[in-house]
Amino acid sequence: MELTGNNNAIERTASQAHQTVDDIARKAADNAGPAIDRVARAAHQTVDKVAQAAQPAAEWIGDSAQRVKQAQDQMVAGTRDYIRERPLVTLGVALAAGYLLGRLWR
């Protein structure tokens, strides 16, 4: 008979422990929700600030790339015009440069 009484006491203690763990878990979940929301809001605000700070840099890079492309187009056009106006001089310079480079690489 005493064994049954001990089993009941153990079951009650286990049930109380289970209830205590459930209560603690519920409280932790209730407390964690607002903290998670605050962290999420802070992270979102930080991402927004970084995006706003990066936008001028991205625009500057785009403008710089466009200026480089324009300069390249102007250089190609200028070189093309020079070659059309002075084909023999261009050929002589190319031959001399090729000869010098060939001598340097030997």
Legacy VTK file of the C-alpha trace (Angstrom):
# vtk DataFile Version 3.0
C-alpha trace
ASCII
DATASET POLYDATA
POINTS 106 float
0.000 0.000 0.000
2.784 2.352 0.738
4.105 1.864 -2.742
0.875 3.212 -4.197
1.064 6.257 -1.944
4.615 6.934 -3.068
3.574 6.620 -6.703
0.804 9.168 -6.165
3.233 11.565 -4.490
5.728 11.138 -7.337
2.989 11.713 -9.912
1.834 14.863 -8.092
5.398 16.153 -7.889
5.969 15.382 -11.568
2.695 17.078 -12.472
3.602 20.151 -10.415
7.058 20.275 -12.048
5.455 19.948 -15.466
3.027 22.761 -14.655
5.875 24.955 -13.367
7.883 24.376 -16.550
4.823 25.178 -18.668
4.237 28.416 -16.721
7.862 29.478 -17.083
7.833 28.692 -20.821
4.590 30.662 -21.297
6.026 33.685 -19.444
9.251 33.516 -21.452
7.292 33.394 -24.709
5.127 36.327 -23.606
8.233 38.360 -22.716
10.173 37.374 -25.840
7.501 38.542 -28.299
7.884 42.284 -27.683
11.679 41.983 -27.558
11.710 40.228 -30.930
9.463 42.925 -32.358
11.817 45.660 -31.087
14.838 43.921 -32.587
13.034 43.463 -35.906
12.054 47.148 -36.007
15.619 48.218 -35.190
17.013 45.957 -37.909
14.515 47.315 -40.432
15.417 50.909 -39.557
19.118 50.117 -39.897
18.597 48.580 -43.328
16.609 51.647 -44.400
19.389 53.978 -43.225
22.048 51.972 -45.042
19.968 51.965 -48.220
19.493 55.726 -48.017
23.223 56.238 -47.469
24.138 53.943 -50.362
21.795 55.550 -52.885
23.969 58.647 -53.570
27.020 56.432 -53.981
25.184 54.227 -56.456
24.049 57.275 -58.411
27.605 58.662 -58.436
28.959 55.338 -59.724
26.321 55.297 -62.465
27.167 58.868 -63.475
30.898 58.112 -63.436
30.422 55.063 -65.616
28.440 57.155 -68.079
31.209 59.806 -68.174
33.868 57.132 -68.734
31.805 55.666 -71.589
31.475 59.128 -73.166
35.234 59.731 -72.840
35.925 56.349 -74.412
33.602 57.113 -77.324
35.337 60.467 -77.851
38.776 58.850 -77.821
37.725 56.190 -80.329
36.199 58.834 -82.591
39.340 60.995 -82.333
41.605 58.046 -83.101
39.440 57.039 -86.049
39.597 60.599 -87.436
43.384 60.753 -86.997
43.854 57.437 -88.820
41.631 58.595 -91.702
43.513 61.900 -92.019
47.039 60.423 -91.751
47.015 56.753 -92.786
50.697 56.568 -93.752
51.907 58.174 -90.534
49.719 55.771 -88.569
51.113 52.797 -90.469
54.693 53.968 -89.842
54.080 54.430 -86.124
52.461 50.992 -85.889
55.394 49.335 -87.697
57.966 51.128 -85.521
56.106 50.197 -82.314
55.844 46.570 -83.443
59.548 46.447 -84.270
60.541 47.914 -80.877
58.249 45.589 -78.964
59.604 42.608 -80.885
63.174 43.608 -80.011
62.291 44.030 -76.323
60.649 40.611 -76.020
63.606 38.694 -77.458
LINES 1 107
106 0 1 2 3 4 5 6 7 8 9 10 11 12 13 14 15 16 17 18 19 20 21 22 23 24 25 26 27 28 29 30 31 32 33 34 35 36 37 38 39 40 41 42 43 44 45 46 47 48 49 50 51 52 53 54 55 56 57 58 59 60 61 62 63 64 65 66 67 68 69 70 71 72 73 74 75 76 77 78 79 80 81 82 83 84 85 86 87 88 89 90 91 92 93 94 95 96 97 98 99 100 101 102 103 104 105
